[in-house]
Amino acid sequence: MVNLLYIWILFSAIFDAPVSYVQLGKVAVIVHESVKSDELSSQQLLDIYTLNAQNWSDGKKIYVTDFKGDSEIRTKFYNYMSINKNDMKRIWLRKQFSGSGTPPLTVKTAEEMIEKVLSKPGTVGYVPVDKIPLNTRVIVTID
C-alpha cells in the first residue's frame, strides 16, 4: 500500500510539472509592451488582480492572466500580494456575479502565460524569471 502511495506521488509530480516549477526561484511580473507603467507595488498588483483597478494609468483596459490550480509560482505571487487563492476566487466570483469584473484568463504553463501577455495589449501576468524571453517587459521581480 505504501508503494502505491509513492507511485501516485511520483506520477502526480511528473504530470504536474508544467504548473509546479520545483525549486522556484524569483517570480517576474510581466506586461505587454503597450503598458506604460514601469513599476507596480504589491498593493497596486493586488488592486489589479482583485479587479479593483481595471485600467492602466493611461486609461487602457487591464487584462489579468493567472495560473490554473495550485502551484508554487501562484502561491509565491499571491503571498507577495498578501492574499490566498480562496479569497481571490471569492472576490472574482463576487465581481463576476455583480457585473463589475471578469475573472482572469487562466493558463497552465509559463509558456502559455508569456504568449497571452505578449499577444494582447494591456495584459499582465507572472512567470518564473528563468522562463522570460528577451523581448518581455518585467515590471516587478519577487524574491
HULIN-V697488 format. One record per backbone hydrogen bond with DSSP energy under -0.5 kcal/mol. CO is the residue of the C=O (numbers start at 1). NH is the residue of the N-H. Records with the same first field share a line. If there is no record, write none. Layout:
# HULIN-V697488
CO = NH + NH
This chain:
# HULIN-V697488
1 = 5
2 = 6
3 = 7
4 = 8
5 = 9
6 = 10
7 = 11
8 = 12
9 = 13
10 = 14
11 = 15
12 = 16
14 = 17
16 = 19 + 20
17 = 21
21 = 24
26 = 129
27 = 142
28 = 30 + 127
29 = 139 + 140
30 = 125
31 = 137
32 = 35
41 = 45
42 = 46
43 = 47
44 = 48
45 = 49
46 = 50
47 = 52 + 53
48 = 51
52 = 54
54 = 62
56 = 59
60 = 56
62 = 64
63 = 124
64 = 105
66 = 107
71 = 75
72 = 76
73 = 77
74 = 78
75 = 79
76 = 80
77 = 81
78 = 83
79 = 82
84 = 88
85 = 89
86 = 90
87 = 91
88 = 92
89 = 93
90 = 94
91 = 95
92 = 96
93 = 97
94 = 98
95 = 99 + 100 + 101
96 = 99
105 = 66
107 = 68
109 = 113
110 = 114
111 = 115
112 = 116
113 = 117
114 = 118
115 = 119
116 = 120
117 = 120
120 = 123
122 = 63
123 = 32
124 = 65
125 = 30
127 = 28
128 = 131
129 = 132
133 = 136
136 = 138
137 = 31 + 139
139 = 40
140 = 29
141 = 143
142 = 27
